[in-house]
Amino acid sequence: MGRVKHKPPYLSSSTSVPQRFWISAAALAPVWLASFFLFGWQPLFLMLAAWAGGFAAEYAAKLVFGGGVQVANGSTAFFATLLALMLPLTVPLWIACVGGFSAVFLGKEIFGGLGKYPWHPVLIGLLLLEAAFPILMHQIPEVPEAPGPRSFLLDPQAGTLGSASFLAVAAGAGVLIFKKLIRWEVPVLFFCVLWGLNVFRGAPVWQESLRQAGIMIPFWILTDPVTSPTTRAGNRIYAVAAAGWTVLIGTFFPAVFAAKVSVLVMNAATPWIDHYFRPSAERHLA
């Protein structure tokens, strides 16, 4: 039995790391089903291309840095799937492949692998794609709005697959909250602060808040356990500050881009938040 090298307190969980990632990936199923219903086979092709890039990055990291290929832990599959859902429907498949490779290799493996990356890998992959291919990354699919339930599911102006169906995203997020893989107050606080700041600015409250959040970001990006604070109090500060940065940066840049950058800013601030909001050794952290 190996010796424990770190001082307490420790975090306990009934969910293993592979279970966390595979459940998180499975929680994206409603979004994929909605995308398939609305857009056909193209979302599946984008996911497979992102998977190919992500798994290629795993093997490239083994060649460059040594060590084993840890495909079974589910992190690469989850990151590649999430990245594909945050891509525009109109991008070519090679863009998804490059994005999956960038997210896994440059966002995760180059920092030492799972649990060691300072910024969310998916955001690294997306922002690199936006910097290299801005025109391709900002195309909006032209999908006519249909009457009935389909028009309620579909936002014709959504820039990405994952933001085209709020109901599907909410269903997937409900799975994460039910399984206690994310703290419910993080996305709630994020949306509430966005809402309040938009009221103050006189902006269209509901539409503007959802557009700024990118819908997927508060549930699957902002709540990442590696890049977010450890304590509940720290997570609350983290969510409120991320929303504030989103509105501030969104004054000068596109809304969803502002949300991505704001999360990266708060990822960098996480060590300082953890320093000032240290977990208590006398209580169990849920």
C-alpha positions as CSV (number, residue, x, y, z in Angstrom):
1,M,0.0,0.0,0.0
2,G,1.5,3.3,-1.1
3,R,2.0,6.2,1.3
4,V,-0.3,9.3,1.1
5,K,1.9,12.2,0.2
6,H,-0.6,15.0,0.6
7,K,-2.0,16.5,3.8
8,P,-5.8,16.3,4.6
9,P,-8.6,17.2,4.0
10,Y,-9.4,14.7,1.3
11,L,-12.4,14.5,-1.0
12,S,-14.4,11.3,-1.2
13,S,-16.8,10.2,-3.9
14,S,-18.8,7.1,-4.7
15,T,-18.2,7.8,-8.5
16,S,-14.9,6.9,-10.0
17,V,-13.2,9.1,-12.6
18,P,-14.1,6.8,-15.6
19,Q,-17.7,6.7,-14.3
20,R,-17.8,10.4,-14.1
21,F,-16.7,11.0,-17.6
22,W,-18.8,8.2,-19.2
23,I,-21.9,9.4,-17.4
24,S,-21.2,13.0,-18.4
25,A,-20.8,11.8,-22.0
26,A,-24.1,9.8,-21.8
27,A,-25.8,12.9,-20.4
28,L,-25.2,14.5,-23.8
29,A,-27.4,11.9,-25.5
30,P,-30.6,14.1,-25.4
31,V,-28.6,16.8,-27.2
32,W,-27.4,14.4,-29.8
33,L,-30.9,13.0,-30.4
34,A,-32.3,16.5,-30.8
35,S,-29.5,17.3,-33.2
36,F,-30.1,14.2,-35.2
37,F,-33.8,14.9,-35.4
38,L,-33.3,18.4,-36.5
39,F,-30.2,18.2,-38.7
40,G,-29.9,14.5,-39.9
41,W,-26.6,12.6,-40.0
42,Q,-24.2,15.5,-40.0
43,P,-23.9,15.8,-36.2
44,L,-22.9,12.1,-36.0
45,F,-20.2,12.6,-38.6
46,L,-18.8,15.6,-36.7
47,M,-18.7,13.6,-33.5
48,L,-16.9,10.7,-35.2
49,A,-14.4,13.2,-36.7
50,A,-13.8,14.8,-33.3
51,W,-13.3,11.3,-31.8
52,A,-10.8,10.4,-34.4
53,G,-8.8,13.6,-33.7
54,G,-9.0,13.1,-29.9
55,F,-7.9,9.4,-30.0
56,A,-5.1,10.3,-32.4
57,A,-4.0,12.9,-29.8
58,E,-3.9,10.2,-27.1
59,Y,-1.5,8.0,-29.2
60,A,0.5,11.0,-30.3
61,A,1.0,12.0,-26.6
62,K,2.2,8.4,-25.9
63,L,4.8,8.8,-28.6
64,V,6.0,12.2,-27.5
65,F,5.7,12.1,-23.7
66,G,5.7,8.3,-23.0
67,G,3.3,6.6,-20.7
68,G,0.2,4.6,-21.5
69,V,-2.9,5.4,-23.6
70,Q,-5.8,6.0,-21.2
71,V,-8.8,5.8,-23.6
72,A,-10.9,3.7,-21.2
73,N,-11.2,6.5,-18.6
74,G,-13.7,8.3,-20.9
75,S,-12.1,11.7,-20.8
76,T,-11.1,11.8,-24.5
77,A,-14.5,10.6,-25.6
78,F,-16.3,13.1,-23.4
79,F,-14.1,16.1,-24.5
80,A,-14.4,15.2,-28.2
81,T,-18.2,14.7,-28.0
82,L,-18.6,18.0,-26.1
83,L,-16.4,19.8,-28.6
84,A,-18.4,18.5,-31.6
85,L,-21.6,19.7,-30.0
86,M,-20.1,23.2,-29.7
87,L,-19.2,23.4,-33.4
88,P,-21.3,24.9,-36.1
89,L,-23.2,22.4,-38.3
90,T,-21.6,23.8,-41.4
91,V,-17.9,23.2,-40.6
92,P,-16.1,20.5,-42.6
93,L,-15.3,17.2,-40.9
94,W,-11.5,18.0,-40.8
95,I,-12.2,21.0,-38.6
96,A,-13.8,18.7,-36.0
97,C,-10.9,16.3,-36.3
98,V,-8.4,19.2,-35.8
99,G,-10.4,20.5,-32.9
100,G,-10.6,17.1,-31.2
101,F,-6.8,16.7,-31.6
102,S,-6.1,20.2,-30.3
103,A,-8.4,19.8,-27.3
104,V,-6.9,16.5,-26.1
105,F,-3.2,17.1,-27.0
106,L,-2.8,20.9,-26.4
107,G,-5.5,21.2,-23.8
108,K,-4.9,18.1,-21.7
109,E,-1.9,15.9,-22.5
110,I,0.7,18.7,-22.9
111,F,0.0,19.7,-19.2
112,G,0.5,16.1,-17.9
113,G,-2.8,14.5,-18.7
114,L,-6.1,14.0,-16.8
115,G,-6.5,16.1,-13.7
116,K,-3.5,18.4,-14.4
117,Y,-4.8,20.8,-17.1
118,P,-5.2,24.4,-15.9
119,W,-7.8,25.4,-18.5
120,H,-10.7,23.4,-19.9
121,P,-9.4,21.4,-22.9
122,V,-12.6,21.9,-24.9
123,L,-12.3,25.6,-24.7
124,I,-8.6,25.4,-25.7
125,G,-9.6,23.4,-28.8
126,L,-12.5,25.7,-29.7
127,L,-10.6,29.0,-29.3
128,L,-7.7,27.7,-31.4
129,L,-10.2,26.8,-34.1
130,E,-11.8,30.2,-33.9
131,A,-8.4,31.9,-34.1
132,A,-7.2,29.8,-37.1
133,F,-10.5,29.5,-39.0
134,P,-12.8,32.4,-37.9
135,I,-15.0,32.4,-41.0
136,L,-15.7,28.6,-40.8
137,M,-16.3,28.8,-37.1
138,H,-18.9,31.5,-37.2
139,Q,-21.2,30.3,-40.0
140,I,-24.8,29.8,-38.9
141,P,-26.8,26.9,-40.5
142,E,-29.8,28.1,-42.5
143,V,-32.6,25.9,-41.2
144,P,-36.3,27.0,-41.7
145,E,-38.4,27.2,-38.6
146,A,-41.1,24.6,-38.7
147,P,-44.5,24.8,-36.9
148,G,-45.3,22.6,-33.8
149,P,-42.9,21.0,-31.3
150,R,-40.0,21.1,-33.7
151,S,-40.0,24.9,-33.8
152,F,-39.9,24.9,-30.0
153,L,-36.8,22.6,-30.0
154,L,-35.0,24.4,-32.8
155,D,-33.3,27.8,-32.6
156,P,-32.6,28.7,-36.3
157,Q,-30.1,31.3,-35.3
158,A,-28.1,28.9,-33.0
159,G,-24.5,29.0,-33.9
160,T,-23.7,25.4,-32.7
161,L,-25.4,22.0,-32.5
162,G,-25.6,22.1,-28.7
163,S,-27.3,25.5,-28.5
164,A,-30.0,24.6,-31.0
165,S,-32.2,22.8,-28.4
166,F,-32.5,24.2,-24.9
167,L,-34.9,21.4,-23.8
168,A,-32.4,18.7,-24.8
169,V,-29.6,20.6,-22.9
170,A,-31.8,20.9,-19.8
171,A,-32.6,17.2,-19.9
172,G,-28.9,16.3,-20.0
173,A,-28.0,18.8,-17.3
174,G,-30.8,17.2,-15.2
175,V,-29.0,13.9,-15.3
176,L,-25.7,15.5,-14.2
177,I,-27.5,17.2,-11.2
178,F,-29.4,14.0,-10.3
179,K,-26.2,12.0,-10.3
180,K,-24.5,14.8,-8.3
181,L,-21.7,15.2,-10.8
182,I,-22.2,19.0,-10.8
183,R,-23.2,21.5,-8.2
184,W,-26.6,22.8,-9.3
185,E,-25.9,26.3,-7.9
186,V,-23.1,26.9,-10.3
187,P,-25.2,27.1,-13.5
188,V,-28.1,28.7,-11.6
189,L,-25.9,31.5,-10.2
190,F,-24.3,32.0,-13.6
191,F,-27.7,32.4,-15.3
192,C,-29.1,34.6,-12.5
193,V,-26.2,37.0,-12.6
194,L,-26.4,37.1,-16.4
195,W,-30.2,37.8,-16.1
196,G,-29.6,40.6,-13.5
197,L,-26.9,42.3,-15.4
198,N,-28.9,42.2,-18.6
199,V,-31.9,43.8,-16.8
200,F,-29.5,46.5,-15.6
201,R,-28.2,47.0,-19.2
202,G,-31.7,47.0,-20.6
203,A,-30.9,44.1,-22.9
204,P,-33.5,41.4,-24.0
205,V,-33.2,39.4,-20.7
206,W,-34.0,35.8,-21.6
207,Q,-32.7,35.7,-25.1
208,E,-29.6,37.6,-24.3
209,S,-28.8,35.5,-21.2
210,L,-29.1,32.2,-23.1
211,R,-27.1,33.6,-26.0
212,Q,-24.3,34.8,-23.8
213,A,-24.1,31.5,-21.9
214,G,-23.9,29.4,-25.0
215,I,-26.3,27.1,-23.1
216,M,-23.7,24.3,-23.0
217,I,-21.1,26.3,-21.1
218,P,-22.7,26.6,-17.7
219,F,-23.5,22.9,-17.4
220,W,-20.6,21.0,-19.0
221,I,-17.7,23.5,-19.1
222,L,-18.1,25.8,-16.0
223,T,-18.6,22.8,-13.7
224,D,-15.5,20.8,-14.7
225,P,-14.0,19.5,-11.4
226,V,-10.4,19.9,-12.5
227,T,-10.6,23.6,-13.5
228,S,-13.2,24.8,-10.9
229,P,-12.7,25.5,-7.2
230,T,-13.0,22.7,-4.6
231,T,-15.5,24.2,-2.1
232,R,-19.1,25.2,-2.5
233,A,-18.3,28.8,-1.5
234,G,-15.5,28.9,-4.0
235,N,-17.7,27.6,-6.7
236,R,-20.3,30.3,-6.0
237,I,-17.7,33.1,-6.3
238,Y,-16.4,31.4,-9.4
239,A,-19.8,31.3,-11.1
240,V,-20.7,34.9,-10.2
241,A,-17.4,36.2,-11.4
242,A,-17.6,34.2,-14.7
243,A,-21.0,35.7,-15.4
244,G,-19.7,39.2,-14.7
245,W,-16.7,38.7,-17.0
246,T,-19.1,37.3,-19.7
247,V,-21.2,40.5,-19.8
248,L,-18.1,42.7,-19.6
249,I,-16.2,41.0,-22.4
250,G,-19.4,40.6,-24.4
251,T,-19.7,44.4,-24.6
252,F,-16.7,44.3,-27.0
253,F,-16.8,40.8,-28.5
254,P,-19.4,38.2,-29.6
255,A,-21.4,36.8,-26.7
256,V,-20.5,33.1,-26.8
257,F,-16.8,34.0,-27.4
258,A,-17.0,36.2,-24.3
259,A,-18.4,33.3,-22.3
260,K,-15.6,31.0,-23.4
261,V,-12.9,33.6,-22.5
262,S,-14.5,34.4,-19.2
263,V,-14.4,30.7,-18.2
264,L,-10.7,30.6,-19.1
265,V,-10.1,33.7,-17.0
266,M,-11.8,32.0,-14.0
267,N,-10.0,28.7,-14.6
268,A,-6.8,30.7,-14.1
269,A,-8.2,32.2,-10.9
270,T,-9.2,28.9,-9.5
271,P,-5.9,28.4,-7.4
272,W,-6.4,31.7,-5.8
273,I,-10.1,31.0,-5.0
274,D,-9.1,27.7,-3.5
275,H,-6.4,29.4,-1.4
276,Y,-8.9,31.8,0.2
277,F,-11.8,29.3,0.4
278,R,-10.0,26.2,1.7
279,P,-12.1,23.1,2.5
280,S,-12.8,22.3,6.1
281,A,-11.2,19.2,7.5
282,E,-14.2,18.7,9.9
283,R,-16.9,18.3,7.3
284,H,-17.6,16.1,4.3
285,L,-17.6,18.0,1.0
286,A,-20.5,16.9,-1.2
